[in-house]
């Protein structure tokens, strides 16, 4: 195999004129000069601080991290958040009432209605005299309650508690969507593994077996490559990986296929080093390469060539997988990607296309150029940075 690593040169401009920087900073100071503008900014900022902890769902950790910001939005002396089983957090004054907070939420958890309660307290200095308890819901189900505590239960506090609870509901709905998306993607990855594994495992083991007597050392090397490849493919954690790890797995796959095809398989890789750390969906490139080998080269005579290029494209990473194999009817390919027909012995092009669109949006689906007898070229564009995408 031929490996060509392309190096991109990045020019960094320094020495920005001081007058430009001064104007930018001056513009920032002039934002929000009126009390109303400043109040709006502070409210939005506080809400933005409370949002991320709630995106993990209604948990004790998330409620505790969000509670201070939610209490600031309410302007209440104290705040409590419960789920249907227990108190998650009590934040603010009068913490001796924390033990009663879940009891205060009981009626709201039962009937899903806002409750205004009078709180008895023998401590004259305690600011907690009333509580407004509002349900927290997702999918029209009561999943918890939010209680705002204060000196009185004004109409303003009731309205504020309901508005804040509604905003919390929206964050919990987003958490549910994120969880559903994660489960869907995990299911799709499992389906993709099921498509790849039987065919590849059979051919790899057959190839390794053929070397056991004639070249035992070669068989041992291939067996180690096979073990590393399957360990990566069947790992159980991580929705994303780095481009470097994905390409390393592809290299193992091609080593095994090269052992099977010999000099009939020629591969060229041109990889820009600066894109290697980019986070990519797990198993988003390997199916493209396997598709090139199986459908581009297996059924043809003579030498088959595959070219894999990963290059820097500004804010994006652009990857192409191209073969000079048999190609296919473009209309049939369109119907496969649209899910209208099932591929014959397919390796998951439609799966990869759907996962890319789910993560990055429809503009980041696969671009496939092919024709019968004309080979196939698949292009993948990936943002270098995207919210929620991280190779942890």
N, C-alpha and C positions, 0 to 999 in steps of 0.2 A: 504494500500500500504506500502511496505517496502522500506525505504530510507537508503542506505548505502553510506556514503561519504568517498571516499578514499583520503588520504593525501599523496602526493608525497614529498620526501625529496630531496632537491637540495644541493649538496656540492659545495662550492665556494673556489677555490684555490687562495690563496694570497701569497705575497712574491715572485714575479717573480724576478729572479736574475738580478741584476743591469746590468751585462754584456750583457744580452739578450736585455734589453731595450735600452742600449747604441748602440748596433749594429743596432737595428731597426731605431732609430733616425738618426744614421750616414748614413744608407742606404737612408733615405729620403733626407738628405742634398746632397747626391751625385747624385740624380736624376736631369736631366736637366742641366748639367753643361755647355754644349755648347750653344752659342747664338741661334742656330736653334732649339735646344730642348726646351729652355726656351720660345722662340716665339711660338712654337707649343703648348706647355702647356698653355700659356696665352690665345691663340686663342680658344682652346678647353674649357678652363675654362669660358671665356667670353660668348661663345655660350651656355654653360650649364646654365649660369645665365639668359640668354635671353629666353631660351626655355619655362620654366614652365608658365610664364605669358601668353604666346601665346597659351597654350594648352586649354585655356578657350574660344578660338575663337578670332575674330578680334573685340575687344572691346576697349573703351577709356581707361579703367583701365589697361588692359593688354598691350596696346600699350605704355602707359606712363611708366609702370614698365620696359618694354623691351627696350625702346628707347635709354637709355644711353648706354646699352651694345651693341646694334646694331650699334650705332654711333662709338663706340670704334672699332668694327670689320671693319667698313668702313674707319676709320681715317678721316672722313669728319668734316668740321666746324659745320655743322648742319644737322639735319635729320627731315623729316616729314613723318607721316603715315596718310593715309585717308582710309575711307571706301567709298562706292559709294554715300553717302549722305553728309558727313561732314569731317572736319579735326579732327583727333583723338588726335594727339600730334605733337608739334613742339619742338624740343630739340636742344639746342646749341646756337651758336652766331647768331647775326642779328635777334633777335626775333621780330623786327619791320616788318619782312617779313612774319610773321606767318599768318597775315590776307590774304595774297595772295596765301598761300600754296595750298589751295583746287583748286583755279583757275589754278595754275601751273599743277595740276594733271588732269585737265579736259580732255585734249586730250587723255592721256593714258587711263583714265577710259572709254573713248568712243571707242577707236579702239584697246586697248590692246597692244600697241607698246611702246617701250622705246623712250623717248623724251629727247633731250639735249637742255636746254634753256639758254638764256642769261638773266641775271637779272640786270635791271637798278636800281642803287642806288646812291643817291646824297652824301651819307656819305663816305668820303674818307677812313675812318678807318674801314669801314665795310668789312669783309672778304668774303661776299657772292656776287659772280659775275656770277656764273653758277649753274645750277641744272641738275641733272640726275634723271629723273622720270621713274620708272620701275613698271610694273603692278604686283599686287598680285593676285594669282589665286587659286581656288580650284575647282576640277572637271571640268577643262577647262573653268571656268567662272571667269571673272574679278570681284573680290570682293573689291578691294581697290588698293592703290598705295603707293609706297615708294619713297621718293625723297631725294637724297643726295646733299647737298649744299656745295660749296667750291669756292676757288679762280679761279680755272680753271676746265674744264671738260676734263680731260685727259682720254686716253684709259683705263688706270689703274682704274680710278674711275668708269668708265662705267662698266667695267668687275666686279669690286668689288660690285657695286650696284646690278648687275644682279645675282651674286652668293649669296649675302645676301638675296635678294628677293626670290630666289629659296629655300633657307633654311627656310625662314619664311613661304613660301608656304607649305613646308613639315610639319611644326608645325601646320598650320591651317588644313591640311588634317588629322593629328592625332586628332585634336580637333573635327573634323566632325565624325571621327570613334568613338571617346569616346562618343559623343552625340548620335550617332546611337545605340551604344551598350547600353547606359543608357535607351533609349527609348524602345529598344527591351526587356531589362530585366524588365522594368516597365510593358510592355505589358504581359510578361510571368507571372509576379506576379499577375496581374489582372486575367489572365486566370486560374492561380492556385487557387486564391480565389474563382472563379466561380465554380471550381470543388469541392472544399472542402465545401463551405458554405451551399448549399441547403440541403444536406444529414445531415450534422451535426446540422444545425439549427432546422430542423424538429425533429430529435431524442432528442435534448436537451430540446426543449420546451415541447415535449410530456412527457419527464421524469419529468420536473419541475411541469407540470400540475398534474401529478399523486401524488405529495406530498402536493399540496395546501390544501386539506382537512385533510389528515391523519397526516401531520407533517408540519405546516405552517412555522416554523422557519427554517427547513431544506430546504423548497422551497425558502425562502428568501435568504439563503446562496448560493444556487445553482444559483439563478437568478443574484446575484452579481458576481459570478464567470463567468457566461455566458456573462454578460455585459463587464467585464474586458477582457475576451478572444476575443470577437468580436471587442472591441475597439482597441486592439493590432493588430488583423488580418487585419483590414480595415484602419489602419492609412495611411496617404497620403504622408508622408515624409520619406526619408531615404532608400537607397538601401541596407544598411547593419545595423545590430544590434549586440549586444553582445551575446555571448553564454548564459550568465546568463539570459538575457531577453527572449531569445528563449526557454530556459528550463523552465522559469517561466510560459510562455504561455502554454507549453506542460503540466505542472503540472495542470493548470486550466482545460485543455482539458481532462486529465485523471480523474480529480475529477468528472467532468460531466459524463464521460463514466462509472466510477465506480458506480455512482448513478444508472445508467441504468442496469449494469451487476451484481452489488453486488459482492459477494465473488467469482463469476466465473472469475473475472478479477483480477489477481495478478501482481503487478508491482514492479520491483526492480530497483533502480537507484544507480549507483556508480559514483560520480562526483568528480574529482580532483579539489580542489578550485583554483589552480593556472591557470586553463584554462578558468575560468568563464569570465575574461575580453576580451577574444579573439573575434575579430570582425568576424562575419559570415554573409553570404547573408541572407537577410530577408526571413523567411518562408522556410528555407532549411532543417529543421529537423522535424517540425510538420507533413508534409505529410508522412514522413517515419513512424512515430508513428501511425498516423491515418490509414495508409496502414496495419500496423501490427494488429490493432484492427479490422478493417473491413474485411480484407481478411484472417487474421490469426486466428481470434477467433469467429467472428459472426456466421460462418457456422458450427462450431464444437460443440460437446457435452462436458460437463464437464468443468473443470477449465482450463483457458488459462493463460499463463504466458508471460510477456514481460519484457525484461531486457534492460535497457539503461545505457551505460557506456561512460563516457567522461574522457579521460586520457591524461596525458602529454607524448609526444613522441619526446622529444628533440626540434627541430625547428618546430615541427608540433603538432597539437591537433588531436587525433584519437577518433572518436565517433562511437559506434556500437548500432544498434537497432535490437534486436533479439526477435523472438516469436517462440513458439512451436506449431504453428497452422498447417493449411493444406498444406502450401507451394504451389508451382506451377511448371509446366513443365519448365525447364531451357531454352529450345529452344523458347518457347512462350515468356518468359521474355526477352530473347535476342532481339527478333523481336520488342517487345514493346519499349525497350530502344533505338533501332535503328530507331524507328519511322515507321517501316514497317506495323504495325497493331496498331489499337487503343485499349487501355485497356478497359475491360468491367467494367464500373463504377469505373474507375481508380481514383487515388488520386494524380497523378502527379509525379511518379517516374522518368519518362522520362524528365519532366520539370525540376526537381531538378538536374538530371544528366547533362542536357544541360547547366543550369546556372552555375554549378560548373566548368564545362570545359571552359565556356566563361570567367569566372573571373580568374581562376588559371591555366588553361592549361589542356590538355587532360589527363595528368597523375593524375589528381585529380577528375576523375569521380567516380561515385558510384561503389562499389564492392559488388555484391549480391551473396550470397550462398543460394541455395534453391533446393528443390526437392519435388515431389508430396508426401505428407504425412510426410515430413521431416522438416517442419517449414521453416523460412526464417531469414537470418542474413544479414543486410545491414551495410557496413562499409564506413565511410566518413573520409577522411584525409584532414585537412585544415592547411595551413601554419599559424603560429602565427602572422607573419608580412608579408604583401604583398603590393607592390606599388598600390596606389589607393583604398585600402580597409581600411575603417575607419568607426567606428560606431559613426557618428556625430549626 
